[in-house]
């Protein structure tokens, strides 16, 4: 609840739990938290990026095009054992919380999603040398 400190029922935040079978018949639990309110989304993104180390933010900035899907989803994985203790650390491994952020873009095309990602990442000092204006020329 430290990621989004609101009453989920009152605020209509969609929470669901699903179990699936993984490798070696190991049960994997999938917790889904879906927010649609702009204020919730802004809060979650702020908590996420504000708590990442500078190194992790720069890593995201270097990899942002590979973290972005053609449908406008931006992906970040955080170490599960760290996040359970309110510490935010990137991982490429499997035992993690998988964040899937839908970016706005109009029209809904790759270039627009890239611009939105760059705006977001520049706000949190993730990008080093990339400038949004360079993409528009």
MODELLER restraints for C-alpha pairs under 7 A, 6 or more apart:
rsr = mdl.restraints
at = mdl.atoms
rsr.add(forms.Gaussian(group=physical.xy_distance, feature=features.Distance(at['CA:3:A'], at['CA:44:A']), mean=6.03, stdev=0.5))
rsr.add(forms.Gaussian(group=physical.xy_distance, feature=features.Distance(at['CA:3:A'], at['CA:47:A']), mean=6.56, stdev=0.5))
rsr.add(forms.Gaussian(group=physical.xy_distance, feature=features.Distance(at['CA:4:A'], at['CA:44:A']), mean=6.27, stdev=0.5))
rsr.add(forms.Gaussian(group=physical.xy_distance, feature=features.Distance(at['CA:13:A'], at['CA:34:A']), mean=6.17, stdev=0.5))
rsr.add(forms.Gaussian(group=physical.xy_distance, feature=features.Distance(at['CA:13:A'], at['CA:35:A']), mean=5.48, stdev=0.5))
rsr.add(forms.Gaussian(group=physical.xy_distance, feature=features.Distance(at['CA:14:A'], at['CA:33:A']), mean=5.78, stdev=0.5))
rsr.add(forms.Gaussian(group=physical.xy_distance, feature=features.Distance(at['CA:14:A'], at['CA:34:A']), mean=5.05, stdev=0.5))
rsr.add(forms.Gaussian(group=physical.xy_distance, feature=features.Distance(at['CA:14:A'], at['CA:35:A']), mean=6.62, stdev=0.5))
rsr.add(forms.Gaussian(group=physical.xy_distance, feature=features.Distance(at['CA:15:A'], at['CA:32:A']), mean=5.55, stdev=0.5))
rsr.add(forms.Gaussian(group=physical.xy_distance, feature=features.Distance(at['CA:15:A'], at['CA:33:A']), mean=4.68, stdev=0.5))
rsr.add(forms.Gaussian(group=physical.xy_distance, feature=features.Distance(at['CA:15:A'], at['CA:34:A']), mean=6.47, stdev=0.5))
rsr.add(forms.Gaussian(group=physical.xy_distance, feature=features.Distance(at['CA:16:A'], at['CA:31:A']), mean=5.86, stdev=0.5))
rsr.add(forms.Gaussian(group=physical.xy_distance, feature=features.Distance(at['CA:16:A'], at['CA:32:A']), mean=5.16, stdev=0.5))
rsr.add(forms.Gaussian(group=physical.xy_distance, feature=features.Distance(at['CA:16:A'], at['CA:33:A']), mean=6.78, stdev=0.5))
rsr.add(forms.Gaussian(group=physical.xy_distance, feature=features.Distance(at['CA:17:A'], at['CA:29:A']), mean=6.82, stdev=0.5))
rsr.add(forms.Gaussian(group=physical.xy_distance, feature=features.Distance(at['CA:17:A'], at['CA:30:A']), mean=5.54, stdev=0.5))
rsr.add(forms.Gaussian(group=physical.xy_distance, feature=features.Distance(at['CA:17:A'], at['CA:31:A']), mean=4.56, stdev=0.5))
rsr.add(forms.Gaussian(group=physical.xy_distance, feature=features.Distance(at['CA:17:A'], at['CA:32:A']), mean=6.24, stdev=0.5))
rsr.add(forms.Gaussian(group=physical.xy_distance, feature=features.Distance(at['CA:18:A'], at['CA:29:A']), mean=5.73, stdev=0.5))
rsr.add(forms.Gaussian(group=physical.xy_distance, feature=features.Distance(at['CA:18:A'], at['CA:30:A']), mean=5.01, stdev=0.5))
rsr.add(forms.Gaussian(group=physical.xy_distance, feature=features.Distance(at['CA:18:A'], at['CA:31:A']), mean=6.56, stdev=0.5))
rsr.add(forms.Gaussian(group=physical.xy_distance, feature=features.Distance(at['CA:19:A'], at['CA:27:A']), mean=6.45, stdev=0.5))
rsr.add(forms.Gaussian(group=physical.xy_distance, feature=features.Distance(at['CA:19:A'], at['CA:28:A']), mean=5.55, stdev=0.5))
rsr.add(forms.Gaussian(group=physical.xy_distance, feature=features.Distance(at['CA:19:A'], at['CA:29:A']), mean=4.43, stdev=0.5))
rsr.add(forms.Gaussian(group=physical.xy_distance, feature=features.Distance(at['CA:19:A'], at['CA:30:A']), mean=5.99, stdev=0.5))
rsr.add(forms.Gaussian(group=physical.xy_distance, feature=features.Distance(at['CA:20:A'], at['CA:27:A']), mean=5.75, stdev=0.5))
rsr.add(forms.Gaussian(group=physical.xy_distance, feature=features.Distance(at['CA:20:A'], at['CA:28:A']), mean=5.29, stdev=0.5))
rsr.add(forms.Gaussian(group=physical.xy_distance, feature=features.Distance(at['CA:20:A'], at['CA:29:A']), mean=6.49, stdev=0.5))
rsr.add(forms.Gaussian(group=physical.xy_distance, feature=features.Distance(at['CA:21:A'], at['CA:27:A']), mean=4.68, stdev=0.5))
rsr.add(forms.Gaussian(group=physical.xy_distance, feature=features.Distance(at['CA:21:A'], at['CA:28:A']), mean=5.98, stdev=0.5))
rsr.add(forms.Gaussian(group=physical.xy_distance, feature=features.Distance(at['CA:22:A'], at['CA:28:A']), mean=6.12, stdev=0.5))
rsr.add(forms.Gaussian(group=physical.xy_distance, feature=features.Distance(at['CA:35:A'], at['CA:41:A']), mean=6.44, stdev=0.5))
rsr.add(forms.Gaussian(group=physical.xy_distance, feature=features.Distance(at['CA:49:A'], at['CA:124:A']), mean=6.46, stdev=0.5))
rsr.add(forms.Gaussian(group=physical.xy_distance, feature=features.Distance(at['CA:51:A'], at['CA:88:A']), mean=5.92, stdev=0.5))
rsr.add(forms.Gaussian(group=physical.xy_distance, feature=features.Distance(at['CA:52:A'], at['CA:88:A']), mean=5.40, stdev=0.5))
rsr.add(forms.Gaussian(group=physical.xy_distance, feature=features.Distance(at['CA:52:A'], at['CA:89:A']), mean=6.30, stdev=0.5))
rsr.add(forms.Gaussian(group=physical.xy_distance, feature=features.Distance(at['CA:56:A'], at['CA:90:A']), mean=6.28, stdev=0.5))
rsr.add(forms.Gaussian(group=physical.xy_distance, feature=features.Distance(at['CA:57:A'], at['CA:126:A']), mean=4.76, stdev=0.5))
rsr.add(forms.Gaussian(group=physical.xy_distance, feature=features.Distance(at['CA:58:A'], at['CA:126:A']), mean=4.74, stdev=0.5))
rsr.add(forms.Gaussian(group=physical.xy_distance, feature=features.Distance(at['CA:58:A'], at['CA:127:A']), mean=6.39, stdev=0.5))
rsr.add(forms.Gaussian(group=physical.xy_distance, feature=features.Distance(at['CA:60:A'], at['CA:126:A']), mean=6.56, stdev=0.5))
rsr.add(forms.Gaussian(group=physical.xy_distance, feature=features.Distance(at['CA:61:A'], at['CA:121:A']), mean=6.70, stdev=0.5))
rsr.add(forms.Gaussian(group=physical.xy_distance, feature=features.Distance(at['CA:61:A'], at['CA:126:A']), mean=4.66, stdev=0.5))
rsr.add(forms.Gaussian(group=physical.xy_distance, feature=features.Distance(at['CA:61:A'], at['CA:127:A']), mean=4.64, stdev=0.5))
rsr.add(forms.Gaussian(group=physical.xy_distance, feature=features.Distance(at['CA:67:A'], at['CA:74:A']), mean=5.51, stdev=0.5))
rsr.add(forms.Gaussian(group=physical.xy_distance, feature=features.Distance(at['CA:67:A'], at['CA:75:A']), mean=5.21, stdev=0.5))
rsr.add(forms.Gaussian(group=physical.xy_distance, feature=features.Distance(at['CA:68:A'], at['CA:74:A']), mean=4.54, stdev=0.5))
rsr.add(forms.Gaussian(group=physical.xy_distance, feature=features.Distance(at['CA:68:A'], at['CA:75:A']), mean=6.56, stdev=0.5))
rsr.add(forms.Gaussian(group=physical.xy_distance, feature=features.Distance(at['CA:70:A'], at['CA:110:A']), mean=5.68, stdev=0.5))
rsr.add(forms.Gaussian(group=physical.xy_distance, feature=features.Distance(at['CA:72:A'], at['CA:102:A']), mean=5.80, stdev=0.5))
rsr.add(forms.Gaussian(group=physical.xy_distance, feature=features.Distance(at['CA:72:A'], at['CA:103:A']), mean=5.29, stdev=0.5))
rsr.add(forms.Gaussian(group=physical.xy_distance, feature=features.Distance(at['CA:72:A'], at['CA:113:A']), mean=5.48, stdev=0.5))
rsr.add(forms.Gaussian(group=physical.xy_distance, feature=features.Distance(at['CA:73:A'], at['CA:100:A']), mean=6.19, stdev=0.5))
rsr.add(forms.Gaussian(group=physical.xy_distance, feature=features.Distance(at['CA:73:A'], at['CA:101:A']), mean=5.41, stdev=0.5))
rsr.add(forms.Gaussian(group=physical.xy_distance, feature=features.Distance(at['CA:73:A'], at['CA:102:A']), mean=4.49, stdev=0.5))
rsr.add(forms.Gaussian(group=physical.xy_distance, feature=features.Distance(at['CA:73:A'], at['CA:103:A']), mean=6.02, stdev=0.5))
rsr.add(forms.Gaussian(group=physical.xy_distance, feature=features.Distance(at['CA:74:A'], at['CA:100:A']), mean=5.71, stdev=0.5))
rsr.add(forms.Gaussian(group=physical.xy_distance, feature=features.Distance(at['CA:74:A'], at['CA:101:A']), mean=4.97, stdev=0.5))
rsr.add(forms.Gaussian(group=physical.xy_distance, feature=features.Distance(at['CA:74:A'], at['CA:102:A']), mean=6.29, stdev=0.5))
rsr.add(forms.Gaussian(group=physical.xy_distance, feature=features.Distance(at['CA:74:A'], at['CA:103:A']), mean=6.98, stdev=0.5))
rsr.add(forms.Gaussian(group=physical.xy_distance, feature=features.Distance(at['CA:75:A'], at['CA:99:A']), mean=5.64, stdev=0.5))
rsr.add(forms.Gaussian(group=physical.xy_distance, feature=features.Distance(at['CA:75:A'], at['CA:100:A']), mean=4.83, stdev=0.5))
rsr.add(forms.Gaussian(group=physical.xy_distance, feature=features.Distance(at['CA:75:A'], at['CA:101:A']), mean=6.41, stdev=0.5))
rsr.add(forms.Gaussian(group=physical.xy_distance, feature=features.Distance(at['CA:76:A'], at['CA:98:A']), mean=6.00, stdev=0.5))
rsr.add(forms.Gaussian(group=physical.xy_distance, feature=features.Distance(at['CA:76:A'], at['CA:99:A']), mean=5.01, stdev=0.5))
rsr.add(forms.Gaussian(group=physical.xy_distance, feature=features.Distance(at['CA:76:A'], at['CA:100:A']), mean=6.70, stdev=0.5))
rsr.add(forms.Gaussian(group=physical.xy_distance, feature=features.Distance(at['CA:77:A'], at['CA:90:A']), mean=5.77, stdev=0.5))
rsr.add(forms.Gaussian(group=physical.xy_distance, feature=features.Distance(at['CA:77:A'], at['CA:91:A']), mean=5.61, stdev=0.5))
rsr.add(forms.Gaussian(group=physical.xy_distance, feature=features.Distance(at['CA:77:A'], at['CA:92:A']), mean=6.59, stdev=0.5))
rsr.add(forms.Gaussian(group=physical.xy_distance, feature=features.Distance(at['CA:77:A'], at['CA:96:A']), mean=6.08, stdev=0.5))
rsr.add(forms.Gaussian(group=physical.xy_distance, feature=features.Distance(at['CA:77:A'], at['CA:97:A']), mean=5.61, stdev=0.5))
rsr.add(forms.Gaussian(group=physical.xy_distance, feature=features.Distance(at['CA:77:A'], at['CA:98:A']), mean=4.53, stdev=0.5))
rsr.add(forms.Gaussian(group=physical.xy_distance, feature=features.Distance(at['CA:77:A'], at['CA:99:A']), mean=5.94, stdev=0.5))
rsr.add(forms.Gaussian(group=physical.xy_distance, feature=features.Distance(at['CA:78:A'], at['CA:88:A']), mean=6.41, stdev=0.5))
rsr.add(forms.Gaussian(group=physical.xy_distance, feature=features.Distance(at['CA:78:A'], at['CA:89:A']), mean=5.40, stdev=0.5))
rsr.add(forms.Gaussian(group=physical.xy_distance, feature=features.Distance(at['CA:78:A'], at['CA:90:A']), mean=4.61, stdev=0.5))
rsr.add(forms.Gaussian(group=physical.xy_distance, feature=features.Distance(at['CA:78:A'], at['CA:91:A']), mean=5.49, stdev=0.5))
rsr.add(forms.Gaussian(group=physical.xy_distance, feature=features.Distance(at['CA:78:A'], at['CA:96:A']), mean=5.36, stdev=0.5))
rsr.add(forms.Gaussian(group=physical.xy_distance, feature=features.Distance(at['CA:78:A'], at['CA:97:A']), mean=5.19, stdev=0.5))
rsr.add(forms.Gaussian(group=physical.xy_distance, feature=features.Distance(at['CA:78:A'], at['CA:98:A']), mean=6.55, stdev=0.5))
rsr.add(forms.Gaussian(group=physical.xy_distance, feature=features.Distance(at['CA:79:A'], at['CA:89:A']), mean=5.76, stdev=0.5))
rsr.add(forms.Gaussian(group=physical.xy_distance, feature=features.Distance(at['CA:79:A'], at['CA:90:A']), mean=6.14, stdev=0.5))
rsr.add(forms.Gaussian(group=physical.xy_distance, feature=features.Distance(at['CA:79:A'], at['CA:91:A']), mean=5.67, stdev=0.5))
rsr.add(forms.Gaussian(group=physical.xy_distance, feature=features.Distance(at['CA:79:A'], at['CA:95:A']), mean=6.62, stdev=0.5))
rsr.add(forms.Gaussian(group=physical.xy_distance, feature=features.Distance(at['CA:79:A'], at['CA:96:A']), mean=4.61, stdev=0.5))
rsr.add(forms.Gaussian(group=physical.xy_distance, feature=features.Distance(at['CA:79:A'], at['CA:97:A']), mean=6.46, stdev=0.5))
rsr.add(forms.Gaussian(group=physical.xy_distance, feature=features.Distance(at['CA:80:A'], at['CA:95:A']), mean=6.03, stdev=0.5))
rsr.add(forms.Gaussian(group=physical.xy_distance, feature=features.Distance(at['CA:80:A'], at['CA:96:A']), mean=4.35, stdev=0.5))
rsr.add(forms.Gaussian(group=physical.xy_distance, feature=features.Distance(at['CA:80:A'], at['CA:97:A']), mean=5.66, stdev=0.5))
rsr.add(forms.Gaussian(group=physical.xy_distance, feature=features.Distance(at['CA:82:A'], at['CA:88:A']), mean=6.34, stdev=0.5))
rsr.add(forms.Gaussian(group=physical.xy_distance, feature=features.Distance(at['CA:82:A'], at['CA:89:A']), mean=6.80, stdev=0.5))
rsr.add(forms.Gaussian(group=physical.xy_distance, feature=features.Distance(at['CA:103:A'], at['CA:113:A']), mean=6.33, stdev=0.5))
rsr.add(forms.Gaussian(group=physical.xy_distance, feature=features.Distance(at['CA:103:A'], at['CA:116:A']), mean=6.66, stdev=0.5))
rsr.add(forms.Gaussian(group=physical.xy_distance, feature=features.Distance(at['CA:104:A'], at['CA:113:A']), mean=6.63, stdev=0.5))
rsr.add(forms.Gaussian(group=physical.xy_distance, feature=features.Distance(at['CA:104:A'], at['CA:116:A']), mean=6.74, stdev=0.5))
rsr.add(forms.Gaussian(group=physical.xy_distance, feature=features.Distance(at['CA:105:A'], at['CA:112:A']), mean=4.91, stdev=0.5))
rsr.add(forms.Gaussian(group=physical.xy_distance, feature=features.Distance(at['CA:105:A'], at['CA:113:A']), mean=5.21, stdev=0.5))
rsr.add(forms.Gaussian(group=physical.xy_distance, feature=features.Distance(at['CA:105:A'], at['CA:116:A']), mean=6.75, stdev=0.5))
rsr.add(forms.Gaussian(group=physical.xy_distance, feature=features.Distance(at['CA:106:A'], at['CA:112:A']), mean=6.35, stdev=0.5))
rsr.add(forms.Gaussian(group=physical.xy_distance, feature=features.Distance(at['CA:115:A'], at['CA:132:A']), mean=6.45, stdev=0.5))
rsr.add(forms.Gaussian(group=physical.xy_distance, feature=features.Distance(at['CA:118:A'], at['CA:132:A']), mean=6.41, stdev=0.5))
rsr.add(forms.Gaussian(group=physical.xy_distance, feature=features.Distance(at['CA:121:A'], at['CA:127:A']), mean=6.15, stdev=0.5))
